[in-house]
Structure formats: C-alpha cells, structure tokens
C-alpha cells in the first residue's frame, strides 16, 4: 500500500509539471512587442504631441520669412475751409526687404492746394520715385532678418531632435512597462505551478496521515506550505495587475485610451525584443544622439544671436537714394536725371555702448554654459552606453550559469522525489528542493528580463531606439 501511494505521488508530480508547461505554451491571444510599439507611435498623445514640434518649426519658418514680405502703405489727407482747398496730399510707398541690410523702395506722391507745404507740391500728375535704402555699417550683412531666418532653420532641426527625444523616451519607458508585464506573467505561471505542487504535497501528506504513515504535524506543515504558495501567487498577482495598468497607460486608439483584454498575453519573455545592437562608436553617438544634437542646435542659435549682438557694437549709418520721376500727359515717365532725387544719410552711435557690450558678454556666457552642458551630457551618455554593453556581457554569463543551476535544481528535486518514493525523504525536504527550483527559475526570468532592459537601455543611450523613425 505504501509503495503504491509513493508511486501515485511520483506520477502525479510529473503530470503537474507537464500540465503547467503545456498551459504556458497555450497562448492564443498575444500582443507582440512590435505591435505594442506600433500602436504607441501611431496613437499615443505624446507621439502626436511630438509631431506638433514639426508644425511649430514650420510656423517659425513662416514667421521668419514674413520679415521679407513686401509692404505697401498709402496716406491721403485733404483740408477744405472757407471755400478754399488748403491742401490735398496723396502718398503711397512700397518697400521690399532683402536678407542684406538693403531695402528696395518706391512710391507715388501727389500734392496741391492753396496753403500746401512747398516740399509736398507736385505737378498735376504727381511724382513717382524708385530707389534703395541701405545700412552701410551696422546691419549690412548681419541683421535681424538674416538672424531670424538662420535661427528658424536651426529651430527646425532642433524641433526634429526634440521630437526624437520625446519619441525615444516614450518608447523606452513603454518598453520597460512591457518587460515588467512579461516578467510578472512568467512569474504567475510558475507560482500557479507551485500552488499545484503544494496542493499535491498536502493531499499526499494528508492521505499518508489517514493511513497512519505520517504524523498530524506533517499535515500542518504541508498546509502551511500550500498557504505560503497561495500568498506568493497573490503577491505576484498584485504586481501583475499593476504592470498591466502601466502598459495600458501607453495604449491608445483613435484618441482614446484602451484596456487590455483579460485573456491577452505578452510575447514569450525568452524572445529577444531587440535582435541587433548597433556598434559602440563615440563619433556615431555624437552625431545621432538627439539629446546631444538638441544642445548643439541651442549652441548654434546662441552663436547666431551672439553674432547679431556683436554687430550692434558698430555705429549705424544708413543711406537712401530715391530718384524722382515726373509723369507726362500720356502718363509716361520722363525727365529722369540723377540730380532730381530724394536722398539722405543718417548716423547714430551710443557712447560708450555699455548696454551693447553687456549683451555681448551675456551671450558669450550663455554660449559657454551650453557648451559645458553639452560636454557633460556627451560624457554621461557615452559612459552609460559603455556600461550598458558591459552589463549585457555580464548578464549573459549570469544567464548561462543560472540556466545550469536551474537544470541542477531540477535534478535535485527529481532525486528527492525518487528518495521519497522509497520512504527516505519527507515533504519538508521536497519542499526545500522545490523552493530552490522555483526561486532559481524566478531568478533566471529576472536575468532574462534584465538582459532585455539593458539592450533597450543601450539603444536609448546611443539614440537608436526600437521602431522610432
């Protein structure tokens, strides 16, 4: 009778293991990592917000180009009093700005009246003028228009880099959430298996007690083991629920958040989410990492700004020349001579230019701050990326060792069960072997998930995350 019970227990143990492994392989509804990231990049609010960076950059470009828009002005004024026309003045002017400190100007003037200011008097057809206004010192080559256009182009590059930063962070943290979901789903299967084994231990011990082979205290011990197994399962269920909610935070569809279906599972934790790792190249990292590129863009904007500040240390000297063209009866232009023109020169220079010199100093300091921040960030990212690579190698070695340990724990557990068949072991010893085996499997899962995290971390630090375009 005793041998039959032991044999029944031995067969039951392997049936439980077979059932658990078979259950783990039945996975009819899976949200793969690639699908998960694709959903996020397509619908998550932060992904859509990142795309707005490009729209903002285009708006900045449009605003900068607006400084080169031609402008037309017109003014008409007339005074009639005491049956007299004091004056009747009509003036129009157009101005075409250029990237350089030069404007093409022109216009039409008409003026008559009994008390008209002589400088506004024209013949009955008026005067047409066409000419230029140019900054000869400050603003000839470096000016606000050119500066804003250059800054707008740099801002467009910076906006793209900011978009990449936002998407990289989104994918990175979403990936960590997915890995946690994988971890606790895998844990849950092991803890379910542990409960089944603990229940089998308890039932076997209870039957042995009823047949007089075991003491009552052995039954109590088996009951405690089963309850501990249930507690571990419940604790992991809490972590799994939290992990699922975290994953749901990243899932959106048509501008609305979505929930995971109850039966959906992540892909197997043993499958690599990242199949390849880019080579560690410090130059490539400096050229591709959007965090560094954004700081370089900020430096470029400050450099353009500083160049304008230095330009303002120059005196202002502006000249304008507008030939006057009279109109004939037929409306044709006649009588053009260089001497008939409106022209002038304006000069100004603040002394001793303290405000301008202070602006230059502030600009130089701001530029140095960004440069130092860039060097610090570059060094930090390079160290983190290199550390991630080394940690990946260490973790790979740990995984190989742990896989061997798990196989050995299983052999020990099988051996303990063999001894139990012949009455040379106890539930306590089997439980200890089972505990080592379970913990070994949990640690192996932790290492495999850690390996995945390190691979994703490495790609994040070098600026080449998964799925981001």
C-alpha positions as CSV (number, residue, x, y, z in Angstrom):
1,X,0.0,0.0,0.0
2,X,2.8,2.4,0.9
3,X,4.7,1.7,-2.3
4,X,1.5,2.3,-4.3
5,X,0.9,5.7,-2.7
6,X,4.5,6.7,-3.3
7,X,4.3,5.7,-7.0
8,X,1.0,7.5,-7.3
9,X,2.6,10.7,-5.9
10,X,5.6,10.3,-8.3
11,X,3.3,10.1,-11.4
12,X,1.2,13.0,-10.1
13,X,4.2,15.2,-9.8
14,X,5.2,14.8,-13.4
15,X,1.6,15.2,-14.6
16,X,1.5,18.5,-12.8
17,X,4.8,19.6,-14.4
18,X,3.6,18.5,-17.8
19,X,0.3,20.3,-17.3
20,X,2.0,23.6,-16.3
21,X,4.4,23.5,-19.2
22,X,1.6,22.8,-21.6
23,X,-0.5,25.6,-20.2
24,X,2.4,28.0,-20.6
25,X,2.6,27.2,-24.3
26,X,-1.1,27.8,-25.0
27,X,-1.1,31.4,-26.0
28,X,-3.9,32.1,-28.4
29,X,-4.1,35.9,-27.9
30,X,-0.7,37.7,-27.8
31,X,0.2,41.4,-28.0
32,X,3.7,41.3,-29.5
33,X,6.2,43.9,-28.7
34,X,6.4,45.2,-32.3
35,X,2.6,45.6,-32.4
36,X,2.7,47.3,-29.0
37,X,5.3,49.9,-30.1
38,X,3.5,50.5,-33.4
39,X,0.2,51.3,-31.6
40,X,2.0,53.7,-29.3
41,X,3.8,55.6,-32.0
42,X,0.7,55.9,-34.0
43,X,-1.8,56.9,-31.3
44,X,-0.3,57.9,-28.0
45,X,-0.8,61.6,-27.1
46,X,2.9,62.1,-26.6
47,X,3.6,60.8,-30.0
48,X,1.1,63.2,-31.5
49,X,2.5,65.9,-29.4
50,X,6.0,65.2,-30.7
51,X,4.7,65.6,-34.2
52,X,3.4,69.1,-33.3
53,X,7.1,70.1,-32.8
54,X,7.4,69.9,-36.6
55,X,4.3,72.0,-37.1
56,X,5.8,74.6,-34.7
57,X,9.0,74.7,-36.6
58,X,7.2,75.3,-39.9
59,X,5.3,78.2,-38.2
60,X,8.7,79.7,-37.0
61,X,10.0,79.4,-40.6
62,X,6.9,81.2,-41.9
63,X,7.3,83.9,-39.3
64,X,11.0,84.4,-40.3
65,X,10.1,84.6,-44.0
66,X,7.5,87.1,-43.1
67,X,10.2,89.6,-42.4
68,X,11.0,89.6,-46.1
69,X,7.4,90.3,-47.1
70,X,7.0,93.4,-49.3
71,X,5.0,96.2,-47.6
72,X,2.7,98.8,-49.2
73,X,1.5,101.9,-47.5
74,X,-0.9,104.7,-48.5
75,X,-1.9,108.0,-47.0
76,X,-4.4,110.6,-48.2
77,X,-5.2,113.8,-46.4
78,X,-7.2,116.9,-47.5
79,X,-8.4,120.1,-45.9
80,X,-11.1,122.4,-47.3
81,X,-12.1,125.6,-45.5
82,X,-13.7,128.9,-46.3
83,X,-14.3,127.8,-49.9
84,X,-10.6,127.1,-50.3
85,X,-8.7,123.9,-50.7
86,X,-5.9,124.3,-48.2
87,X,-4.2,121.1,-49.3
88,X,-4.8,117.8,-51.0
89,X,-2.0,115.3,-50.4
90,X,-1.8,111.7,-51.5
91,X,1.2,109.4,-50.9
92,X,1.9,105.8,-51.5
93,X,5.0,103.8,-50.7
94,X,6.2,100.2,-51.1
95,X,9.2,98.6,-49.5
96,X,10.8,95.3,-50.5
97,X,13.2,94.0,-47.8
98,X,16.1,91.7,-48.6
99,X,18.3,89.4,-46.5
100,X,21.0,92.0,-46.5
101,X,20.6,95.4,-44.9
102,X,19.1,96.8,-48.1
103,X,15.5,97.7,-49.0
104,X,14.1,98.5,-52.4
105,X,11.7,101.3,-52.0
106,X,9.3,103.3,-54.3
107,X,6.2,105.3,-54.3
108,X,3.9,107.9,-55.7
109,X,3.4,111.5,-54.4
110,X,0.7,114.0,-55.3
111,X,0.1,117.3,-53.7
112,X,-1.7,120.6,-54.4
113,X,-3.5,123.3,-52.5
114,X,-3.5,127.0,-51.7
115,X,-1.6,126.5,-48.4
116,X,0.4,123.4,-49.2
117,X,3.8,123.0,-47.8
118,X,6.1,123.6,-50.7
119,X,8.0,120.3,-50.1
120,X,4.8,118.4,-50.9
121,X,4.0,120.3,-54.1
122,X,4.0,118.3,-57.3
123,X,2.7,118.9,-60.8
124,X,-0.8,117.8,-61.6
125,X,0.4,114.3,-62.5
126,X,2.4,113.8,-59.3
127,X,5.8,112.2,-58.9
128,X,7.0,108.6,-58.9
129,X,10.1,107.6,-57.0
130,X,12.1,104.4,-57.0
131,X,15.3,103.7,-55.1
132,X,17.1,102.0,-52.2
133,X,17.8,102.3,-48.5
134,X,20.9,100.6,-47.3
135,X,22.7,100.1,-43.9
136,X,26.4,100.8,-44.6
137,X,27.8,99.8,-41.3
138,X,25.6,98.0,-38.7
139,X,23.1,95.7,-40.3
140,X,24.6,95.5,-43.8
141,X,25.4,91.8,-43.7
142,X,24.4,90.7,-40.2
143,X,20.9,91.9,-39.3
144,X,17.7,90.9,-37.6
145,X,16.1,89.5,-40.8
146,X,19.1,87.2,-41.6
147,X,19.4,86.2,-38.0
148,X,15.8,85.2,-37.7
149,X,15.9,83.2,-40.9
150,X,19.0,81.3,-39.8
151,X,17.5,80.7,-36.3
152,X,14.3,79.4,-37.9
153,X,16.3,76.8,-39.9
154,X,18.2,75.8,-36.8
155,X,15.0,75.7,-34.8
156,X,13.5,73.3,-37.4
157,X,16.5,70.9,-36.8
158,X,16.1,71.4,-33.1
159,X,12.4,70.6,-33.3
160,X,13.1,67.4,-35.1
161,X,15.6,66.5,-32.4
162,X,13.1,67.4,-29.7
163,X,10.6,65.2,-31.4
164,X,13.0,62.3,-31.5
165,X,13.8,62.8,-27.8
166,X,10.1,62.6,-26.9
167,X,9.6,59.5,-29.0
168,X,12.8,57.9,-27.7
169,X,11.7,58.4,-24.1
170,X,8.2,57.2,-24.9
171,X,9.4,54.0,-26.5
172,X,12.0,53.4,-23.7
173,X,9.5,53.7,-20.8
174,X,6.8,51.9,-22.7
175,X,9.3,49.1,-23.3
176,X,10.2,48.9,-19.6
177,X,6.5,48.6,-18.8
178,X,6.1,45.8,-21.4
179,X,9.1,43.9,-19.9
180,X,7.6,44.2,-16.4
181,X,4.4,42.7,-17.8
182,X,6.4,39.9,-19.3
183,X,8.2,39.3,-16.0
184,X,5.1,39.0,-13.9
185,X,3.1,37.0,-16.4
186,X,6.0,34.4,-16.4
187,X,6.2,34.5,-12.6
188,X,2.4,33.9,-12.4
189,X,2.7,30.6,-14.3
190,X,5.5,29.4,-12.0
191,X,3.5,30.4,-8.9
192,X,0.5,28.6,-10.3
193,X,2.6,25.5,-10.7
194,X,3.9,26.0,-7.2
195,X,0.4,26.1,-5.8
196,X,-0.5,22.8,-7.6
197,X,2.6,21.1,-6.3
198,X,2.0,22.4,-2.8
199,X,-1.6,21.2,-3.0
200,X,-0.3,17.8,-4.2
201,X,2.1,17.7,-1.3
202,X,-0.7,18.5,1.1
203,X,-3.0,15.9,-0.3
204,X,-0.3,13.2,-0.3
205,X,0.7,14.0,3.3
206,X,-3.0,14.0,4.4
207,X,-3.5,10.6,2.8
208,X,-0.4,9.4,4.5
209,X,-1.6,10.7,7.8
210,X,-5.0,9.0,7.4
211,X,-3.2,5.7,6.6
212,X,-1.1,6.1,9.7
213,X,2.2,6.7,7.9
214,X,2.6,10.4,8.8
215,X,2.0,12.4,12.0
216,X,-0.5,15.2,12.2
217,X,2.2,17.8,12.4
218,X,3.4,16.8,8.9
219,X,-0.1,17.6,7.6
220,X,0.1,21.0,9.3
221,X,3.5,21.7,7.7
222,X,2.1,20.8,4.3
223,X,-0.9,23.0,4.8
224,X,1.4,26.0,5.7
225,X,3.5,25.3,2.6
226,X,0.3,25.4,0.4
227,X,-0.8,28.7,2.1
228,X,2.6,30.2,1.5
229,X,2.4,29.2,-2.2
230,X,-1.0,30.9,-2.4
231,X,0.3,34.1,-0.7
232,X,3.2,34.3,-3.2
233,X,0.8,33.9,-6.1
234,X,-1.4,36.6,-4.7
235,X,1.5,39.0,-4.2
236,X,2.6,38.4,-7.8
237,X,-0.9,38.9,-9.0
238,X,-0.9,42.3,-7.4
239,X,2.4,43.1,-9.2
240,X,1.0,41.7,-12.5
241,X,-2.2,43.8,-12.2
242,X,-0.1,46.9,-11.6
243,X,2.1,46.1,-14.6
244,X,-0.9,45.6,-16.8
245,X,-2.3,49.0,-15.8
246,X,1.1,50.6,-16.6
247,X,1.1,49.0,-20.0
248,X,-2.5,50.3,-20.6
249,X,-1.2,53.8,-19.9
250,X,0.7,53.6,-23.2
251,X,-2.1,52.1,-25.3
252,X,-4.4,54.5,-27.2
253,X,-6.6,54.1,-30.2
254,X,-8.4,56.9,-32.1
255,X,-7.6,59.5,-29.5
256,X,-9.0,57.4,-26.6
257,X,-7.2,55.1,-24.1
258,X,-7.8,51.4,-24.4
259,X,-7.7,48.5,-22.0
260,X,-6.0,45.1,-22.4
261,X,-8.5,42.2,-22.9
262,X,-8.5,39.8,-19.9
263,X,-7.0,36.9,-21.9
264,X,-4.3,38.8,-23.8
265,X,-0.6,38.0,-23.0
266,X,2.7,39.5,-24.0
267,X,5.1,37.5,-26.2
268,X,7.4,35.0,-24.6
269,X,9.9,36.6,-22.3
270,X,12.7,34.5,-23.8
271,X,12.3,36.0,-27.2
272,X,14.7,39.0,-27.8
273,X,12.8,42.2,-28.3
274,X,15.9,43.8,-29.8
275,X,17.6,41.4,-32.2
276,X,20.6,43.5,-33.0
277,X,22.7,46.1,-31.2
278,X,24.5,48.9,-33.0
279,X,28.2,49.1,-32.7
280,X,29.5,51.3,-29.9
281,X,31.1,54.2,-31.8
282,X,31.7,57.5,-29.9
283,X,31.6,59.5,-33.1
284,X,28.3,58.0,-34.3
285,X,26.7,58.6,-30.9
286,X,27.7,62.2,-31.0
287,X,26.2,62.5,-34.5
288,X,23.0,60.5,-33.9
289,X,22.0,61.1,-30.3
290,X,19.2,63.7,-30.4
291,X,19.8,64.8,-26.8
292,X,23.3,66.0,-27.9
293,X,22.1,67.3,-31.2
294,X,19.5,69.4,-29.5
295,X,22.2,71.0,-27.3
296,X,24.3,71.6,-30.4
297,X,21.2,73.3,-32.0
298,X,20.9,75.5,-29.0
299,X,24.5,76.4,-29.3
300,X,24.1,77.3,-32.9
301,X,21.1,79.5,-32.1
302,X,23.1,81.3,-29.4
303,X,26.0,81.7,-31.8
304,X,23.8,83.4,-34.4
305,X,22.3,85.5,-31.6
306,X,25.8,86.5,-30.4
307,X,26.9,87.4,-33.9
308,X,24.0,89.9,-34.0
309,X,24.9,91.3,-30.6
310,X,28.4,91.9,-31.8
311,X,27.1,93.6,-34.9
312,X,25.3,96.1,-32.7
313,X,28.7,97.3,-31.4
314,X,29.1,99.0,-34.8
315,X,27.7,102.5,-35.5
316,X,24.6,102.9,-37.5
317,X,25.0,104.5,-40.9
318,X,22.0,104.4,-43.2
319,X,21.8,105.9,-46.7
320,X,18.9,106.3,-49.0
321,X,18.5,107.4,-52.6
322,X,15.2,107.8,-54.5
323,X,15.2,109.3,-58.0
324,X,12.1,111.4,-58.7
325,X,10.3,110.7,-61.9
326,X,7.8,113.2,-63.3
327,X,4.9,112.0,-65.4
328,X,3.8,113.4,-68.8
329,X,0.4,114.0,-70.1
330,X,0.3,110.5,-71.6
331,X,1.4,109.0,-68.3
332,X,4.9,108.1,-69.4
333,X,8.0,108.6,-67.2
334,X,10.2,111.5,-68.4
335,X,12.9,113.8,-67.3
336,X,14.9,111.4,-65.2
337,X,18.2,112.8,-64.0
338,X,20.3,111.7,-61.0
339,X,20.2,115.1,-59.5
340,X,16.4,115.0,-59.2
341,X,16.1,112.7,-56.3
342,X,15.3,112.4,-52.6
343,X,18.4,111.2,-50.7
344,X,19.9,111.4,-47.3
345,X,22.2,109.8,-44.7
346,X,21.6,109.1,-41.0
347,X,24.2,108.3,-38.5
348,X,24.0,107.3,-34.8
349,X,26.2,105.6,-32.2
350,X,25.6,105.3,-28.4
351,X,28.6,106.2,-26.2
352,X,30.2,104.3,-24.5
353,X,28.0,101.3,-25.7
354,X,27.7,99.7,-22.2
355,X,24.4,98.1,-22.9
356,X,25.6,96.6,-26.2
357,X,28.9,95.3,-24.6
358,X,26.9,93.8,-21.7
359,X,24.6,92.0,-24.2
360,X,27.7,90.5,-25.9
361,X,29.1,89.4,-22.5
362,X,25.8,87.8,-21.6
363,X,25.7,86.0,-24.9
364,X,29.2,84.6,-24.5
365,X,28.4,83.3,-21.0
366,X,25.2,81.7,-22.2
367,X,27.2,80.0,-25.1
368,X,29.8,78.7,-22.7
369,X,27.1,77.3,-20.3
370,X,25.6,75.3,-23.2
371,X,29.0,74.1,-24.3
372,X,29.9,72.8,-20.9
373,X,26.5,71.2,-20.5
374,X,27.0,69.5,-23.9
375,X,30.4,68.1,-22.9
376,X,29.0,66.8,-19.6
377,X,26.0,65.2,-21.3
378,X,28.1,63.6,-24.0
379,X,30.4,62.1,-21.5
380,X,27.5,60.9,-19.4
381,X,25.7,59.2,-22.3
382,X,29.0,57.6,-23.5
383,X,29.7,56.2,-20.1
384,X,26.1,54.9,-19.7
385,X,26.1,53.3,-23.1
386,X,29.5,51.6,-22.4
387,X,28.3,50.5,-19.0
388,X,25.2,49.0,-20.6
389,X,27.3,47.0,-23.0
390,X,29.5,45.6,-20.2
391,X,26.4,44.8,-18.1
392,X,24.9,42.9,-21.1
393,X,28.0,40.8,-21.3
394,X,28.0,40.1,-17.5
395,X,24.3,39.3,-17.6
396,X,24.8,36.9,-20.4
397,X,27.3,35.0,-18.3
398,X,24.9,35.1,-15.4
399,X,22.2,33.7,-17.5
400,X,24.3,30.8,-18.7
401,X,25.2,30.0,-15.1
402,X,21.7,30.3,-13.9
403,X,20.3,28.1,-16.6
404,X,22.8,25.4,-15.5
405,X,21.7,26.0,-11.9
406,X,18.0,25.6,-12.7
407,X,18.8,22.3,-14.5
408,X,20.7,21.1,-11.4
409,X,17.9,22.2,-9.1
410,X,15.5,20.1,-11.1
411,X,17.8,17.1,-10.9
412,X,18.0,17.5,-7.1
413,X,14.2,17.8,-7.0
414,X,13.7,14.7,-9.1
415,X,16.3,12.9,-6.9
416,X,14.4,13.9,-3.7
417,X,11.2,12.7,-5.2
418,X,12.9,9.4,-6.0
419,X,14.0,9.1,-2.4
420,X,10.5,10.0,-1.3
421,X,9.2,7.0,-3.3
422,X,11.2,4.7,-1.1
423,X,10.4,6.5,2.1
424,X,13.8,8.0,2.5
425,X,12.7,11.7,2.3
426,X,10.0,13.9,3.6
427,X,7.6,16.7,2.5
428,X,9.9,19.2,4.2
429,X,12.9,18.2,2.1
430,X,10.9,18.0,-1.1
431,X,9.5,21.5,-0.4
432,X,13.1,22.8,0.1
433,X,14.2,21.3,-3.2
434,X,11.1,22.7,-4.8
435,X,11.7,26.1,-3.3
436,X,15.2,26.2,-4.7
437,X,14.0,25.1,-8.1
438,X,11.2,27.8,-8.1
439,X,13.5,30.5,-6.9
440,X,16.1,29.5,-9.5
441,X,13.5,29.8,-12.3
442,X,12.3,33.2,-11.0
443,X,15.9,34.4,-10.9
444,X,16.5,33.2,-14.4
445,X,13.5,35.1,-15.6
446,X,14.7,38.2,-13.8
447,X,18.1,37.9,-15.6
448,X,16.5,37.4,-19.0
449,X,14.3,40.4,-18.5
450,X,17.3,42.4,-17.2
451,X,19.2,41.5,-20.3
452,X,16.3,42.8,-22.4
453,X,16.2,46.0,-20.4
454,X,20.0,46.5,-20.8
455,X,19.7,46.1,-24.6
456,X,16.9,48.6,-24.8
457,X,18.8,50.9,-22.4
458,X,21.9,50.8,-24.6
459,X,19.9,51.7,-27.7
460,X,18.3,54.5,-25.8
461,X,21.6,56.0,-24.6
462,X,23.1,55.9,-28.1
463,X,19.9,57.4,-29.6
464,X,18.8,54.5,-31.7
465,X,15.6,53.1,-30.0
466,X,13.3,50.5,-31.4
467,X,10.7,51.4,-34.0
468,X,11.2,55.2,-34.0
469,X,11.5,56.9,-37.3
